């Protein structure tokens, strides 16, 4: 995989996730933009493999996003006390940083991400016809 592909997927995740947060909450935080970029870069690596089905991609993406969200949440919310988000009032939350409803949302968000990754891959390495 070329560095340009990875960088482009990072930028797409950076901007698209920021726009999703702004649309949903009215604002975002720079740490969430970076997290969105990291997540889409990882999903791009996974989805660039031909053998990965949509369902497997969504399961893997949900787990990866939840893990990254927890890691970033502990750092920015619990250690640095920046209060970027708090899921304490959500059901089945862990330390207010992750929760089951948002993990389910990450599963669903991985559906368009799967297709976006395929589009990026095709743009960087078009099939010879």
C-alpha positions in Angstrom: 0.0 0.0 0.0 1.3 3.4 -1.0 1.8 6.2 1.5 -0.4 8.4 -0.6 -3.3 5.9 -0.2 -2.9 5.8 3.6 -2.6 9.6 3.8 -5.6 10.1 1.7 -7.7 7.7 3.7 -6.5 9.4 6.9 -7.6 12.8 5.5 -11.0 11.4 4.5 -11.6 10.0 8.0 -10.3 13.3 9.5 -12.8 15.4 7.6 -15.8 13.1 7.2 -15.9 12.2 10.9 -15.5 15.9 11.9 -18.5 16.7 9.6 -20.5 13.9 11.1 -19.8 15.1 14.7 -20.6 18.7 13.7 -23.9 17.6 12.1 -24.8 15.5 15.1 -23.6 17.6 18.1 -23.0 21.0 16.6 -19.2 20.9 17.2 -16.2 18.6 17.3 -12.8 18.5 18.9 -9.4 18.2 17.2 -8.7 14.9 19.0 -11.9 13.5 17.3 -10.7 14.6 13.9 -7.4 12.8 14.4 -9.2 9.8 15.8 -11.4 9.7 12.7 -8.4 9.8 10.5 -6.7 7.0 12.4 -9.8 4.9 12.3 -10.4 5.2 8.6 -6.7 4.5 7.9 -7.0 1.3 9.8 -10.3 0.4 8.1 -8.7 1.1 4.8 -6.0 -1.4 5.5 -8.6 -4.0 6.4 -11.0 -3.2 3.5 -8.2 -3.2 0.9 -8.1 -7.0 1.2 -10.3 -8.6 -1.4 -11.4 -11.5 1.0 -13.0 -9.2 3.6 -16.8 -9.3 3.5 -18.9 -6.3 4.5 -20.1 -8.1 7.7 -16.6 -9.0 8.8 -15.4 -5.5 8.1 -18.2 -4.0 10.2 -17.5 -6.4 13.1 -13.8 -5.7 13.0 -14.4 -1.9 12.6 -16.8 -1.8 15.5 -14.3 -3.5 17.7 -11.4 -1.4 16.5 -13.3 1.9 16.8 -14.6 1.0 20.3 -11.1 0.1 21.4 -9.6 3.4 20.0 -12.5 5.4 21.4 -11.8 3.9 24.8 -8.1 4.6 24.6 -8.5 8.1 23.4 -11.3 8.7 26.0 -9.2 7.6 28.9 -6.4 9.9 27.7 -8.3 13.0 26.8 -11.3 12.7 29.2 -10.0 10.9 32.3 -6.3 11.8 32.4 -6.2 15.2 30.7 -9.8 16.1 31.9 -10.7 17.8 28.6 -14.3 16.5 28.8 -14.6 15.9 25.1 -17.4 13.4 25.7 -19.1 11.5 28.5 -21.3 8.4 28.1 -21.9 8.0 31.8 -25.7 8.4 31.3 -25.7 5.8 28.5 -26.6 2.2 29.1 -23.8 -0.4 29.4 -21.0 2.2 29.5 -17.4 1.6 30.6 -16.0 4.5 32.6 -18.2 6.8 30.6 -15.9 6.4 27.6 -17.6 3.7 25.5 -21.1 2.2 25.5 -23.0 -0.4 23.7 -25.3 1.9 21.8 -22.4 3.8 20.3 -20.6 0.5 19.5 -23.7 -0.5 17.5 -23.6 2.9 15.8 -19.9 2.2 14.9 -21.0 -1.1 13.3 -23.5 0.8 11.1 -21.0 3.6 10.3 -18.6 0.9 9.0 -21.0 0.1 6.2 -20.4 3.4 4.2 -16.8 3.3 5.4 -16.4 -0.1 3.7 -17.6 1.3 0.4 -15.6 4.5 0.7 -12.5 2.4 1.2 -13.3 0.4 -1.9 -13.7 3.6 -3.9 -10.4 5.0 -2.6 -8.6 1.7 -3.4 -10.1 1.8 -7.0 -9.0 5.4 -7.5 -5.4 4.6 -6.4 -5.1 1.3 -8.2 -7.7 1.1 -11.0 -8.5 -2.3 -12.4 -7.0 -3.0 -15.9 -9.9 -3.9 -18.2 
